[in-house]
Amino acid sequence: MLSSLVARRPALTLLPVTCASAFFSLSLTPSFISLIFLLTTLLLYTRTHALGNYAAPKIISVWITLTVSIATSHLRPSISALSSPLSSVASLSLLSASSSIIALIPIVSRNSIRLGGSRAQMFVFPVLWTMTWLVVSRLSPLGRLVTWTPLSGITSYQWLRRYLGFSGIDFVTAMWASVAAEGLGNMIAEREEESPLINLEDDNDTPSPVKRPSGHLVPSIVILLALALPSFYVNPLPLPPISEHTTAFKVACILPPSSEASQLTRFLDETKHYTPQAKILIWPESAVTFETSSEKTAAFEAVQQIASSSKTWIGVSFQDGGNKSVERRSLNGFRLIGPDSNQEEIVYYKRNLVPIAESFSQTTPGDDPVVYKIDVPIAGEKTATQPISLSASICLDFSTPLTALTSRPELVLAPANTWHVDVGRAMYQLARARGEEIGAEILWCDGGKEGLSGVAGDVQVGPGSWVKTIGVPSPANDSRTVYGACGDWLPLALLLGIFGSLWIVQDGTPDIKRIPVSVIAWSKLRIEGIATRVRAITGQNQRAVASEQPLLINTSD
């Protein structure tokens, strides 16, 4: 039987499975089910194999297997990411090795941490896994792009994004993997008990799998199924353009065909052609480059004339090289120009620069995006207008949360420029997930050769300008989502609360004696420290007073 083979030779069976599943699971757009399968395999391996006398070499073999699989899976879209293939492969190898070793930390640590009973123990790995990627995503310059977080196949748990962001998806993924690994681990342990065989692979240095009661899986499965229930009532689809509670609104992405004309001329001509069809038109990331301030001013004036004559809003994405004389690096910016030259405009500069590819040649002020409101004429109405809240972010900025916004935008303008269709697909799905977190639609305009552009789930691959009709809430709703207001602080607090509960619970019941232990110990140390300090100060004061008092016995004789 397969389970007996896994019990006797886990390296022979689980390592090839890990290699294959990592190749398919850890693409640029990880899938929910395939990632659960990979984590289940890794948890089984560490449970049945990597606990013996030679655990370190076994874990290193898993790390190398994961690194090779990830690098191979990402090789095609990454080979042209940097200026030379050699530097691209080197960077890819480093990222693959780093993400693999980070992922193995909670997987291996899970076997060393024993908190509470068997039911409580089921939550140890999900907490460790979610906490690990939460910290990594905030520290890494690539944000969520380097994490093992599913971007597709999560329809049943998609509603969690508005409350817990990516952390909610990470927790559910790890929880399902933990349940699957425990169930399969018990089956392997049963087979081992029925037909005990000598482990010829490791000279009996590997401990036999331990069978745990299967009843502890039931609460975990019930919780996971309960978390999927809201998906039957919460609709993650975009708002319909025409309904009682929405207003139809047309937007456009300007992607002009190649020609001998200058870059600026091509975009100006294409914009003029589409202004009668849409009210907001945006250009892709770095659509034009300005070497001097005078070039930038002249270009903005030309765009202003088009916006004023057509009563539209035009988003210009540009590379500003006007400050190279001082910093020798350019700015990657976006400016939304409206029909009224006196109206406040959106001016935004890219915050998250691509390491190596952009970080050496560009700079950023690091300012967070803000929310602006504009009054857009309603289609079919001569004088009626609809206020719309807008914000902007550029490409890799979506690798980090948009929780700095003080109110909910209805539309986030998102120029981008990717170099491969797989990268474009990953960034588009990541941007849409960020939009779900804050309750906003994302207008994604990718100027890459095989870029993926779209809005409200309607996408296009490659060049060619397009116009889409979307629905915006009427009346407008400025209230933020739970995650938009709390950010990562809420999932962090919940994770710490769960971890604390696991520490308190012992054998399925709360151990009251353990609740105040750390508090008492800490308080005792603080009280003893304060008492020691008080005694020291009191002693110093008593000695000082004694030295100041006159002696009663004359010792001079």
Order of alpha helices (4+ residues) and beta strands (2+ residues): alpha-alpha-alpha-alpha-alpha-alpha-alpha-alpha-alpha-beta-alpha-beta-beta-alpha-beta-alpha-beta-beta-beta-beta-beta-beta-alpha-beta-beta-beta-beta-alpha-alpha-beta-beta-alpha
